[in-house]
Amino acid sequence: MSKTYLILVSDNHETVETARKYWETHDVEFQVYTPEQWRSNLENPGFRQQLGANLPTLSAGMGSVTPNYNSNNVLPFPAPTADSKVQKMDDIEAKAIENAISQYKGNLTEAAKALGIGRATLYRKVKQYQIDPSQARKKKVAQAA
């Protein structure tokens, strides 16, 4: 069976003491750091390595650490789901760039103007999203023939 660890970063003495009293009765390893201690320790590679070696699974969140704690108080990080209808911003941006490049038949300068971004930014994003502007230029040549 794995051991549960709780790392609390707080400079509120009352919160720390309430949490300590509660979690110690639940067989939870409890460590407290002030925000300053936590920041300085994270700059120390030895501390980060020790932290990772001692903690098999690390979770983060903002929630109550008082005796009325329950798992509903900590919000999980969003995970992609198969039935999600929400598009990621990167996907939307890539599609907008592809559409602009297609509309302007591969002319990246005109596509950047239409998108309201600089030409260098467009070139960087084309590379980032692995978009091939030559495909739009080939369509332009095929349509002219």
N, C-alpha and C positions, 0 to 999 in steps of 0.2 A: 504494500500500500504506500502511496506517495505522501509525502509531508506537504502541508500547505504553508506557504510563506506569504506574509503580508508586509509590504514595504510602504510606509506612510511618509509622505513628504509634506510636512506642515510645521508652521511655527506657532500654532495655536495650542497652548499647553492643555487647555481643557479638552479639546478634541482628542489629543494624543492620549491623555490619561483615560478617558472614557473608552476609547478604542482598545487600549492596552488591557484594561480590566476585562472587557468583554471577550476579546479574542484569545487571551491566555487561558480562559476556561474552556476553549474549544480546540485545544491542542494545535494552535496555529503559531508558527514561528513569526515573531513580530519584530520588525526593525523600524526605527524612526530616524529621519534625517530632516534637518531644517532645509529650506530651499537653497541656502548658500552652501551647506555641506553637500547636498545632492549635486549641485552644479560643479563644485570643485572636484568631487569624487568622479563624476562622469568624464572629466578631463584626464583622469588617471587611467591609463590602459590596464594597469594591474587590477584596479577596482572593477572595471567593466568585465574583464576576463573572469575574475572571481565571482562576480554577480551571475554571469552566464553559466559558470560551472556548477554553482550551487542551486540554481533554480531551473528545474527541468522544463517548465512552461511559464512564460511570463505574460501576464495579462495587464492591460492598462485601462483605466476608465476613471470617471468622476462619479463618485457615489457616496452614500452615507457609510461611515465606518462605526456608527453607534450601535447599541444593542438592538435597535429596531431594523437592522440591516436585513435586506432580502435581495435576491438576485435581480429583482426588477429595478433596483436602484442604479445599476450599472448598465449603461447602454453599450451594446456590442458594436464593434466596427462593422460597417455595412459589407456584406459579402455578395458577390454576384450570384444571381439566381437564374435558372434556365427560363423561367416564365416572366422575368422582369421586362417591362415595356419601356423602361427608362434608358435612354441612350447616354453613353459617356460623352463628356465634353470633347475629348480627343476625337471620337468618332464623328461627332457633328462638325467639328472644325475641319477634319480631313475631307469629309464629304463636300463642305462648302468650297474648299480649295479646289477639289477635283472638278466641281461644277463650274467654277469661275475659269479654270484653265481650259476646260472643254468649250465653254461659251466663247472665249476669246481665242480659240483654235491654237492653243499652245503658246500664245504671247504672254509671257509671265509679267512683263511690265504693265500691260493693260489689266491683267487679272489682279495684280496687286493693287492697282488704283481702284478697281471695282470693289475689292474687299476692304479698302480703307486701311491698308497696311503698307509698309515700305517694301521695296523690291527685295532688299537683303533679308527681311523677315520672311517673305514668301519663299525665297530660295532655301532658307534654313528649315522652314516647315515642310517644304517639298521633300527635302532630304530626310527629315524626322519621320514623316509618314510614308516614306518610300513611294512617292507618287512619281509616275513617269510622264512628264509633259510631252514627250515625243509621240505618245499615242494620240494626243489631240492634234498634233501637227500632221500625223499620217492621215487622220480623218479629213483634214483640210485639203491635203493633196488629192485624196481619193474623191472628194466631192467636186473638186475643180476639173477632174479628168472626165 
